[in-house]
């Protein structure tokens, strides 16, 4: 990963953290702020720059929890969490991650 790209990625994570600080749990954009931060962290993990996939998965879990069953962005939250679990499985080979990802896809399929 080129140095400039890493720098931009770190800046994006820092900015998304600031946005999340401005969006408490009661804020209507809280789940979106969590998702944006988690996506930036996942990109860093995918590029082998950021190694804290557990925190990234936690951010995606919190975003999903903020989007109840009929929320229009719930399918995206299901997909993002599943994607992060697959990434962690690819690095750590944890059976629980791939099972949970399959369950999330099972919930997602009827929504597509």
Number of C-alpha atoms within 10 A of each C-alpha: 9 6 8 9 12 15 10 11 18 17 13 16 18 14 14 21 17 13 18 21 13 13 17 13 15 9 12 11 16 20 26 20 23 26 25 22 23 27 21 20 27 26 14 21 18 16 13 10 15 17 14 13 20 12 13 24 23 15 22 29 20 18 27 25 13 21 18 11 11 9 11 10 16 19 21 15 25 22 18 23 27 25 19 26 24 20 19 21 17 12 10 10 12 13 10 11 19 19 15 15 22 15 13 19 18 12 14 17 9 8 10 6
